[in-house]
């Protein structure tokens, strides 16, 4: 039983690491994180000016930071806007994490992610104290509380940057089938959410009560909205199962152009002509990619299990 407990703990830690992508933000209180928090000290998963290794860090409340930046943080977390914001740990404790971003300057309050703002990883000497850490308290209303046709969201993940892809059609949230879903489609989806690129795409089964709205999505390299690739159908697809529901993680990536989308950019975006994709009997590029991903995951799980077994045996506590 001890071995099994250790294995599941390792597995949970592995899944948590996989869910955080470059640019992911979260709110912490007294050093602890919960996906249910609507207020707390802001942390971002990013790199420093001296190292490319990703880690969690704070954002400095300097002269550049203001209402716009706080609003965008709440948007990135999936909320409609900011209620209050400030600096210091009096309300939420001191987390002891080093500052990783400063000079955050957002030109619009309608942006979706901090990647659409300017910021610096070269930290000023005035931003090294925990008393300068940004905190926010977001309005608890979700961005998707009054959805438009074709609006998308990521659900079922630990962080707002990763989850099962859901699209709003015909008055109901539904899923997207992974048939032919590829890197171009994943990037266009992340653009709609305010990110420049995707980190991963795979499957994450949704509820059996949800309709599967989209199948054989076909985006072009210039697509910024999923609705410009495929419009809402009149009825759900029945040639897919929920085991094929698309899940993806979005990230900040300076190698790609930043998204210019705002909260309403993709509202009523008309569908354009769609590139030709293989018919049902044709090749499925995503199937190869997903298979490769799962092969890698099973290998990693095996390594984790072996590590846990060795550890358990060394401690003579395998029962």
MIVEXTOR-366981 format. One record per residue (C-alpha): residue number from 1; residue in one letter; x, z, y. Coordinates in Angstrom, 3 decimals. Each point is the difference from the previous one (the first is absolute). Layout:
N
<atom k="NUM" r="A" u="X" w="Z" v="Y"/>
...
This chain:
319
<atom k="1" r="X" u="0.000" w="0.000" v="0.000"/>
<atom k="2" r="X" u="2.879" w="0.777" v="2.361"/>
<atom k="3" r="X" u="1.474" w="-3.461" v="-0.639"/>
<atom k="4" r="X" u="-3.363" w="-1.644" v="0.676"/>
<atom k="5" r="X" u="-0.412" w="1.946" v="3.248"/>
<atom k="6" r="X" u="3.465" w="-1.023" v="1.173"/>
<atom k="7" r="X" u="-0.705" w="-3.641" v="-0.841"/>
<atom k="8" r="X" u="-3.246" w="-0.093" v="1.970"/>
<atom k="9" r="X" u="1.700" w="1.705" v="2.940"/>
<atom k="10" r="X" u="2.734" w="-2.647" v="-0.025"/>
<atom k="11" r="X" u="-2.628" w="-2.707" v="-0.302"/>
<atom k="12" r="X" u="-1.941" w="1.376" v="2.962"/>
<atom k="13" r="X" u="3.153" w="0.107" v="2.108"/>
<atom k="14" r="X" u="0.808" w="-3.583" v="-0.975"/>
<atom k="15" r="X" u="-3.479" w="-1.207" v="0.982"/>
<atom k="16" r="X" u="0.211" w="1.799" v="3.345"/>
<atom k="17" r="X" u="3.310" w="-1.709" v="0.770"/>
<atom k="18" r="X" u="-1.461" w="-3.388" v="-0.941"/>
<atom k="19" r="X" u="-2.943" w="0.527" v="2.364"/>
<atom k="20" r="X" u="2.141" w="0.514" v="3.100"/>
<atom k="21" r="X" u="1.323" w="-3.186" v="1.587"/>
<atom k="22" r="X" u="2.167" w="-0.636" v="3.027"/>
<atom k="23" r="X" u="-2.021" w="0.986" v="3.056"/>
<atom k="24" r="X" u="-2.461" w="2.244" v="-1.870"/>
<atom k="25" r="X" u="-1.163" w="2.910" v="2.148"/>
<atom k="26" r="X" u="-1.513" w="3.335" v="-0.964"/>
<atom k="27" r="X" u="-1.083" w="3.274" v="1.586"/>
<atom k="28" r="X" u="1.530" w="3.331" v="-1.050"/>
<atom k="29" r="X" u="-0.825" w="3.617" v="0.679"/>
<atom k="30" r="X" u="2.501" w="2.806" v="-0.536"/>
<atom k="31" r="X" u="2.160" w="-2.495" v="-1.884"/>
<atom k="32" r="X" u="-2.782" w="-1.030" v="-2.413"/>
<atom k="33" r="X" u="-1.814" w="-3.319" v="-0.298"/>
<atom k="34" r="X" u="-3.570" w="-0.845" v="-0.952"/>
<atom k="35" r="X" u="-1.678" w="-3.391" v="0.181"/>
<atom k="36" r="X" u="-3.116" w="1.776" v="1.298"/>
<atom k="37" r="X" u="1.700" w="1.214" v="3.203"/>
<atom k="38" r="X" u="-1.358" w="-1.507" v="3.214"/>
<atom k="39" r="X" u="2.409" w="2.013" v="2.136"/>
<atom k="40" r="X" u="3.568" w="1.165" v="-0.329"/>
<atom k="41" r="X" u="3.628" w="-0.781" v="0.801"/>
<atom k="42" r="X" u="0.675" w="-3.727" v="-0.387"/>
<atom k="43" r="X" u="2.621" w="-1.152" v="-2.497"/>
<atom k="44" r="X" u="1.055" w="-3.587" v="-0.704"/>
<atom k="45" r="X" u="1.855" w="-1.387" v="-3.018"/>
<atom k="46" r="X" u="2.802" w="-2.019" v="1.529"/>
<atom k="47" r="X" u="3.755" w="-0.450" v="0.288"/>
<atom k="48" r="X" u="2.433" w="1.336" v="2.600"/>
<atom k="49" r="X" u="2.413" w="-1.785" v="2.313"/>
<atom k="50" r="X" u="2.881" w="0.986" v="-2.312"/>
<atom k="51" r="X" u="-1.553" w="-0.426" v="-3.456"/>
<atom k="52" r="X" u="-2.300" w="-2.516" v="-1.684"/>
<atom k="53" r="X" u="-1.257" w="2.660" v="-2.421"/>
<atom k="54" r="X" u="-3.691" w="0.685" v="0.589"/>
<atom k="55" r="X" u="-1.058" w="3.589" v="0.624"/>
<atom k="56" r="X" u="-2.707" w="2.000" v="1.738"/>
<atom k="57" r="X" u="0.607" w="0.907" v="3.627"/>
<atom k="58" r="X" u="-1.772" w="1.076" v="3.184"/>
<atom k="59" r="X" u="-0.895" w="-1.901" v="3.171"/>
<atom k="60" r="X" u="1.253" w="1.291" v="3.336"/>
<atom k="61" r="X" u="-2.410" w="0.796" v="2.815"/>
<atom k="62" r="X" u="2.117" w="-1.452" v="2.812"/>
<atom k="63" r="X" u="-0.890" w="-1.721" v="3.280"/>
<atom k="64" r="X" u="-0.910" w="-3.238" v="-1.866"/>
<atom k="65" r="X" u="-2.557" w="1.587" v="-2.292"/>
<atom k="66" r="X" u="-3.588" w="0.291" v="1.175"/>
<atom k="67" r="X" u="-3.667" w="-0.566" v="-0.690"/>
<atom k="68" r="X" u="0.504" w="-3.540" v="-1.344"/>
<atom k="69" r="X" u="2.588" w="1.091" v="-2.550"/>
<atom k="70" r="X" u="-2.164" w="2.892" v="-1.166"/>
<atom k="71" r="X" u="-2.995" w="-2.344" v="-0.337"/>
<atom k="72" r="X" u="1.973" w="-2.476" v="-2.106"/>
<atom k="73" r="X" u="1.178" w="2.783" v="-2.327"/>
<atom k="74" r="X" u="-3.637" w="0.909" v="-0.658"/>
<atom k="75" r="X" u="-0.898" w="-3.665" v="-0.516"/>
<atom k="76" r="X" u="2.780" w="-0.347" v="-2.552"/>
<atom k="77" r="X" u="-1.401" w="3.014" v="-1.820"/>
<atom k="78" r="X" u="-3.422" w="-1.666" v="-0.061"/>
<atom k="79" r="X" u="-1.734" w="1.855" v="2.847"/>
<atom k="80" r="X" u="-1.713" w="-1.446" v="3.060"/>
<atom k="81" r="X" u="2.148" w="1.752" v="2.574"/>
<atom k="82" r="X" u="1.655" w="3.089" v="1.396"/>
<atom k="83" r="X" u="-1.646" w="3.282" v="0.949"/>
<atom k="84" r="X" u="3.023" w="1.980" v="1.186"/>
<atom k="85" r="X" u="3.769" w="-0.308" v="-0.294"/>
<atom k="86" r="X" u="3.053" w="1.927" v="1.128"/>
<atom k="87" r="X" u="3.386" w="1.310" v="-1.031"/>
<atom k="88" r="X" u="1.432" w="3.049" v="-1.678"/>
<atom k="89" r="X" u="-0.949" w="1.945" v="-3.079"/>
<atom k="90" r="X" u="-2.124" w="2.802" v="1.413"/>
<atom k="91" r="X" u="-3.194" w="-1.406" v="-1.554"/>
<atom k="92" r="X" u="1.373" w="-1.372" v="-3.269"/>
<atom k="93" r="X" u="3.257" w="1.858" v="-0.637"/>
<atom k="94" r="X" u="3.538" w="-1.335" v="-0.014"/>
<atom k="95" r="X" u="0.847" w="-2.347" v="-2.845"/>
<atom k="96" r="X" u="3.781" w="-0.125" v="0.522"/>
<atom k="97" r="X" u="0.106" w="-3.775" v="-0.517"/>
<atom k="98" r="X" u="2.396" w="-1.936" v="2.234"/>
<atom k="99" r="X" u="-1.252" w="-2.405" v="2.661"/>
<atom k="100" r="X" u="0.143" w="-3.613" v="-1.159"/>
<atom k="101" r="X" u="-1.776" w="-1.904" v="2.804"/>
<atom k="102" r="X" u="-0.036" w="0.300" v="3.768"/>
<atom k="103" r="X" u="-0.883" w="-2.178" v="2.996"/>
<atom k="104" r="X" u="-3.297" w="-0.977" v="-1.643"/>
<atom k="105" r="X" u="-1.837" w="-2.219" v="2.469"/>
<atom k="106" r="X" u="-3.279" w="-1.734" v="-0.860"/>
<atom k="107" r="X" u="-1.309" w="-2.642" v="2.405"/>
<atom k="108" r="X" u="-3.566" w="0.171" v="-1.326"/>
<atom k="109" r="X" u="-2.311" w="2.681" v="-1.335"/>
<atom k="110" r="X" u="-1.539" w="-2.585" v="-2.358"/>
<atom k="111" r="X" u="3.038" w="-0.538" v="-2.206"/>
<atom k="112" r="X" u="-0.242" w="0.946" v="-3.668"/>
<atom k="113" r="X" u="3.499" w="1.300" v="-0.851"/>
<atom k="114" r="X" u="3.085" w="1.330" v="1.765"/>
<atom k="115" r="X" u="1.859" w="-3.138" v="-1.101"/>
<atom k="116" r="X" u="-1.879" w="-1.817" v="2.766"/>
<atom k="117" r="X" u="1.584" w="2.349" v="2.549"/>
<atom k="118" r="X" u="3.602" w="0.280" v="1.148"/>
<atom k="119" r="X" u="2.124" w="2.937" v="-1.157"/>
<atom k="120" r="X" u="3.586" w="1.028" v="-0.638"/>
<atom k="121" r="X" u="1.834" w="1.684" v="-2.881"/>
<atom k="122" r="X" u="2.904" w="1.000" v="2.279"/>
<atom k="123" r="X" u="-1.074" w="3.547" v="0.721"/>
<atom k="124" r="X" u="0.568" w="1.524" v="3.420"/>
<atom k="125" r="X" u="1.585" w="3.445" v="0.211"/>
<atom k="126" r="X" u="-3.216" w="1.239" v="1.610"/>
<atom k="127" r="X" u="-1.954" w="-0.844" v="-3.177"/>
<atom k="128" r="X" u="1.841" w="2.131" v="-2.556"/>
<atom k="129" r="X" u="-2.139" w="3.127" v="0.296"/>
<atom k="130" r="X" u="-3.141" w="0.620" v="-2.076"/>
<atom k="131" r="X" u="-1.729" w="0.916" v="3.259"/>
<atom k="132" r="X" u="0.032" w="-3.720" v="0.888"/>
<atom k="133" r="X" u="-1.821" w="-1.149" v="-3.174"/>
<atom k="134" r="X" u="-3.179" w="-2.004" v="0.607"/>
<atom k="135" r="X" u="-3.253" w="1.352" v="-1.396"/>
<atom k="136" r="X" u="-3.405" w="-1.678" v="0.087"/>
<atom k="137" r="X" u="-3.587" w="0.943" v="-0.656"/>
<atom k="138" r="X" u="-1.956" w="-3.128" v="-0.899"/>
<atom k="139" r="X" u="-3.683" w="-0.679" v="0.471"/>
<atom k="140" r="X" u="-1.363" w="0.462" v="-3.502"/>
<atom k="141" r="X" u="-2.066" w="-3.207" v="0.031"/>
<atom k="142" r="X" u="1.524" w="-2.663" v="-2.234"/>
<atom k="143" r="X" u="0.822" w="-3.486" v="1.290"/>
<atom k="144" r="X" u="-2.253" w="-1.409" v="-2.697"/>
<atom k="145" r="X" u="-2.986" w="2.260" v="0.754"/>
<atom k="146" r="X" u="-1.759" w="-2.913" v="1.767"/>
<atom k="147" r="X" u="1.498" w="-2.915" v="-1.924"/>
<atom k="148" r="X" u="-0.259" w="-3.699" v="0.758"/>
<atom k="149" r="X" u="-0.289" w="-2.737" v="-2.617"/>
<atom k="150" r="X" u="3.471" w="-0.726" v="-1.329"/>
<atom k="151" r="X" u="1.523" w="3.326" v="1.064"/>
<atom k="152" r="X" u="2.514" w="1.396" v="-2.498"/>
<atom k="153" r="X" u="1.441" w="3.393" v="-0.875"/>
<atom k="154" r="X" u="2.398" w="1.570" v="-2.523"/>
<atom k="155" r="X" u="-1.493" w="2.782" v="-2.118"/>
<atom k="156" r="X" u="1.071" w="2.280" v="-2.830"/>
<atom k="157" r="X" u="3.607" w="0.467" v="1.117"/>
<atom k="158" r="X" u="1.871" w="3.084" v="1.165"/>
<atom k="159" r="X" u="0.877" w="-1.570" v="3.351"/>
<atom k="160" r="X" u="-1.855" w="-2.404" v="2.293"/>
<atom k="161" r="X" u="2.534" w="-2.798" v="-0.609"/>
<atom k="162" r="X" u="-0.781" w="-0.346" v="-3.714"/>
<atom k="163" r="X" u="-3.151" w="-0.272" v="-2.072"/>
<atom k="164" r="X" u="-2.632" w="-2.147" v="-1.654"/>
<atom k="165" r="X" u="-1.015" w="-2.911" v="2.218"/>
<atom k="166" r="X" u="-3.678" w="0.138" v="0.944"/>
<atom k="167" r="X" u="-1.949" w="-2.490" v="2.100"/>
<atom k="168" r="X" u="-3.378" w="0.456" v="1.723"/>
<atom k="169" r="X" u="-2.502" w="-2.736" v="-0.847"/>
<atom k="170" r="X" u="-3.787" w="-0.148" v="-0.059"/>
<atom k="171" r="X" u="-0.314" w="3.583" v="1.185"/>
<atom k="172" r="X" u="2.155" w="1.523" v="-2.765"/>
<atom k="173" r="X" u="3.669" w="0.748" v="-0.662"/>
<atom k="174" r="X" u="1.404" w="-1.834" v="-3.010"/>
<atom k="175" r="X" u="3.294" w="-0.986" v="-1.572"/>
<atom k="176" r="X" u="2.238" w="-3.065" v="-0.270"/>
<atom k="177" r="X" u="0.968" w="-1.581" v="-3.335"/>
<atom k="178" r="X" u="3.683" w="-0.668" v="-0.621"/>
<atom k="179" r="X" u="-0.486" w="-3.554" v="-1.323"/>
<atom k="180" r="X" u="2.622" w="-2.119" v="1.867"/>
<atom k="181" r="X" u="0.595" w="2.847" v="2.497"/>
<atom k="182" r="X" u="3.622" w="-0.429" v="1.066"/>
<atom k="183" r="X" u="2.564" w="0.963" v="2.629"/>
<atom k="184" r="X" u="-1.524" w="-2.219" v="2.699"/>
<atom k="185" r="X" u="-3.403" w="1.597" v="-0.529"/>
<atom k="186" r="X" u="1.504" w="3.505" v="0.012"/>
<atom k="187" r="X" u="1.849" w="-0.689" v="3.261"/>
<atom k="188" r="X" u="-3.143" w="-1.363" v="1.686"/>
<atom k="189" r="X" u="-1.918" w="3.089" v="-1.131"/>
<atom k="190" r="X" u="2.640" w="2.319" v="1.452"/>
<atom k="191" r="X" u="-0.033" w="-2.010" v="3.240"/>
<atom k="192" r="X" u="-3.702" w="0.745" v="0.343"/>
<atom k="193" r="X" u="0.833" w="3.696" v="-0.320"/>
<atom k="194" r="X" u="2.733" w="-0.206" v="2.659"/>
<atom k="195" r="X" u="3.091" w="-0.180" v="-2.228"/>
<atom k="196" r="X" u="2.559" w="-2.809" v="-0.074"/>
<atom k="197" r="X" u="0.428" w="-0.140" v="-3.764"/>
<atom k="198" r="X" u="-0.970" w="1.345" v="-3.398"/>
<atom k="199" r="X" u="2.178" w="2.241" v="-2.164"/>
<atom k="200" r="X" u="-1.784" w="-0.418" v="-3.313"/>
<atom k="201" r="X" u="-3.214" w="-1.344" v="-1.481"/>
<atom k="202" r="X" u="-1.473" w="0.856" v="-3.392"/>
<atom k="203" r="X" u="-3.328" w="1.264" v="-1.343"/>
<atom k="204" r="X" u="-1.925" w="3.240" v="0.501"/>
<atom k="205" r="X" u="-3.422" w="0.118" v="-1.626"/>
<atom k="206" r="X" u="-2.946" w="0.730" v="2.258"/>
<atom k="207" r="X" u="-3.418" w="1.442" v="-0.749"/>
<atom k="208" r="X" u="-2.151" w="-1.912" v="-2.461"/>
<atom k="209" r="X" u="-2.824" w="0.259" v="2.525"/>
<atom k="210" r="X" u="1.917" w="-2.071" v="2.544"/>
<atom k="211" r="X" u="-0.506" w="-3.757" v="0.180"/>
<atom k="212" r="X" u="3.020" w="-2.284" v="-0.331"/>
<atom k="213" r="X" u="-0.358" w="-2.068" v="3.146"/>
<atom k="214" r="X" u="3.068" w="-2.226" v="0.088"/>
<atom k="215" r="X" u="1.779" w="-2.007" v="-2.699"/>
<atom k="216" r="X" u="2.723" w="-2.669" v="0.083"/>
<atom k="217" r="X" u="0.935" w="0.861" v="3.592"/>
<atom k="218" r="X" u="2.107" w="-2.731" v="1.591"/>
<atom k="219" r="X" u="1.784" w="0.777" v="3.278"/>
<atom k="220" r="X" u="2.475" w="-2.095" v="1.949"/>
<atom k="221" r="X" u="3.247" w="1.306" v="1.465"/>
<atom k="222" r="X" u="-1.634" w="0.092" v="3.445"/>
<atom k="223" r="X" u="-3.033" w="2.062" v="-1.076"/>
<atom k="224" r="X" u="-0.487" w="3.280" v="1.856"/>
<atom k="225" r="X" u="-3.377" w="0.936" v="-1.443"/>
<atom k="226" r="X" u="-1.239" w="0.036" v="-3.564"/>
<atom k="227" r="X" u="-3.295" w="-1.408" v="1.265"/>
<atom k="228" r="X" u="1.831" w="-3.139" v="1.140"/>
<atom k="229" r="X" u="1.046" w="-0.560" v="-3.617"/>
<atom k="230" r="X" u="-3.331" w="0.605" v="-1.698"/>
<atom k="231" r="X" u="-3.360" w="0.888" v="1.498"/>
<atom k="232" r="X" u="-2.521" w="2.409" v="-1.463"/>
<atom k="233" r="X" u="-2.001" w="-1.538" v="-2.857"/>
<atom k="234" r="X" u="-3.750" w="0.243" v="-0.346"/>
<atom k="235" r="X" u="0.377" w="1.903" v="-3.277"/>
<atom k="236" r="X" u="2.752" w="1.770" v="-1.911"/>
<atom k="237" r="X" u="2.347" w="-1.596" v="-2.525"/>
<atom k="238" r="X" u="-0.558" w="0.710" v="-3.679"/>
<atom k="239" r="X" u="3.062" w="-1.653" v="-1.534"/>
<atom k="240" r="X" u="2.231" w="2.966" v="0.939"/>
<atom k="241" r="X" u="0.055" w="3.634" v="-1.088"/>
<atom k="242" r="X" u="0.932" w="3.032" v="2.064"/>
<atom k="243" r="X" u="3.243" w="0.275" v="-1.952"/>
<atom k="244" r="X" u="1.017" w="-3.031" v="2.098"/>
<atom k="245" r="X" u="-0.716" w="1.602" v="3.388"/>
<atom k="246" r="X" u="2.834" w="-0.695" v="2.446"/>
<atom k="247" r="X" u="1.984" w="2.917" v="1.413"/>
<atom k="248" r="X" u="2.844" w="-0.394" v="2.442"/>
<atom k="249" r="X" u="2.401" w="1.861" v="2.234"/>
<atom k="250" r="X" u="0.755" w="-1.174" v="3.534"/>
<atom k="251" r="X" u="3.185" w="0.672" v="1.943"/>
<atom k="252" r="X" u="1.969" w="-0.505" v="3.199"/>
<atom k="253" r="X" u="2.525" w="-2.803" v="-0.527"/>
<atom k="254" r="X" u="2.027" w="-1.392" v="2.900"/>
<atom k="255" r="X" u="0.786" w="-3.117" v="-2.034"/>
<atom k="256" r="X" u="-3.580" w="-1.127" v="0.657"/>
<atom k="257" r="X" u="-1.943" w="-0.389" v="3.224"/>
<atom k="258" r="X" u="-2.010" w="3.044" v="0.981"/>
<atom k="259" r="X" u="-3.743" w="-0.278" v="-0.322"/>
<atom k="260" r="X" u="-1.812" w="-0.598" v="3.288"/>
<atom k="261" r="X" u="-3.348" w="1.153" v="-1.388"/>
<atom k="262" r="X" u="-2.133" w="2.615" v="1.703"/>
<atom k="263" r="X" u="-3.022" w="1.926" v="-1.192"/>
<atom k="264" r="X" u="-2.352" w="-2.966" v="0.435"/>
<atom k="265" r="X" u="2.268" w="-3.046" v="-0.446"/>
<atom k="266" r="X" u="-1.415" w="-0.978" v="-3.385"/>
<atom k="267" r="X" u="-3.616" w="0.663" v="0.880"/>
<atom k="268" r="X" u="-1.950" w="-3.222" v="-0.616"/>
<atom k="269" r="X" u="3.231" w="-1.931" v="-0.534"/>
<atom k="270" r="X" u="-1.233" w="-3.341" v="-1.393"/>
<atom k="271" r="X" u="1.376" w="-1.179" v="-3.345"/>
<atom k="272" r="X" u="2.419" w="-2.915" v="0.192"/>
<atom k="273" r="X" u="0.575" w="-2.723" v="-2.543"/>
<atom k="274" r="X" u="1.423" w="1.516" v="-3.157"/>
<atom k="275" r="X" u="3.080" w="-1.281" v="-1.848"/>
<atom k="276" r="X" u="-0.666" w="-1.212" v="-3.532"/>
<atom k="277" r="X" u="0.547" w="2.566" v="-2.725"/>
<atom k="278" r="X" u="-0.031" w="-0.468" v="-3.794"/>
<atom k="279" r="X" u="-3.360" w="0.137" v="-1.765"/>
<atom k="280" r="X" u="-0.861" w="2.777" v="-2.417"/>
<atom k="281" r="X" u="2.123" w="-1.556" v="-2.711"/>
<atom k="282" r="X" u="3.008" w="-0.496" v="2.291"/>
<atom k="283" r="X" u="3.055" w="2.079" v="0.623"/>
<atom k="284" r="X" u="-0.334" w="3.454" v="1.487"/>
<atom k="285" r="X" u="2.996" w="0.889" v="2.133"/>
<atom k="286" r="X" u="-1.211" w="3.521" v="0.470"/>
<atom k="287" r="X" u="-0.254" w="0.609" v="-3.724"/>
<atom k="288" r="X" u="3.731" w="-0.547" v="-0.323"/>
<atom k="289" r="X" u="0.746" w="2.249" v="2.947"/>
<atom k="290" r="X" u="-2.284" w="2.795" v="-1.167"/>
<atom k="291" r="X" u="1.395" w="-0.225" v="-3.517"/>
<atom k="292" r="X" u="3.512" w="0.321" v="1.354"/>
<atom k="293" r="X" u="-1.027" w="2.988" v="2.069"/>
<atom k="294" r="X" u="-1.557" w="1.778" v="-2.966"/>
<atom k="295" r="X" u="3.035" w="-0.731" v="-2.173"/>
<atom k="296" r="X" u="2.201" w="1.601" v="2.621"/>
<atom k="297" r="X" u="-2.352" w="2.970" v="0.300"/>
<atom k="298" r="X" u="-0.026" w="0.621" v="-3.758"/>
<atom k="299" r="X" u="3.804" w="-0.127" v="-0.008"/>
<atom k="300" r="X" u="0.176" w="2.538" v="2.836"/>
<atom k="301" r="X" u="-2.562" w="2.252" v="-1.698"/>
<atom k="302" r="X" u="2.153" w="-0.135" v="-3.128"/>
<atom k="303" r="X" u="3.074" w="1.041" v="1.952"/>
<atom k="304" r="X" u="-1.943" w="2.853" v="1.607"/>
<atom k="305" r="X" u="-1.256" w="1.186" v="-3.374"/>
<atom k="306" r="X" u="3.519" w="-0.143" v="-1.485"/>
<atom k="307" r="X" u="1.351" w="2.000" v="2.940"/>
<atom k="308" r="X" u="-2.714" w="2.618" v="-0.436"/>
<atom k="309" r="X" u="0.670" w="0.185" v="-3.761"/>
<atom k="310" r="X" u="3.740" w="0.534" v="0.543"/>
<atom k="311" r="X" u="-0.689" w="2.653" v="2.615"/>
<atom k="312" r="X" u="-2.479" w="1.774" v="-2.226"/>
<atom k="313" r="X" u="2.344" w="0.000" v="-2.993"/>
<atom k="314" r="X" u="2.880" w="1.378" v="2.053"/>
<atom k="315" r="X" u="-2.182" w="2.898" v="1.098"/>
<atom k="316" r="X" u="-1.234" w="0.600" v="-3.592"/>
<atom k="317" r="X" u="-3.526" w="0.105" v="1.359"/>
<atom k="318" r="X" u="-1.741" w="-3.001" v="-1.590"/>
<atom k="319" r="X" u="-2.955" w="1.871" v="-1.489"/>
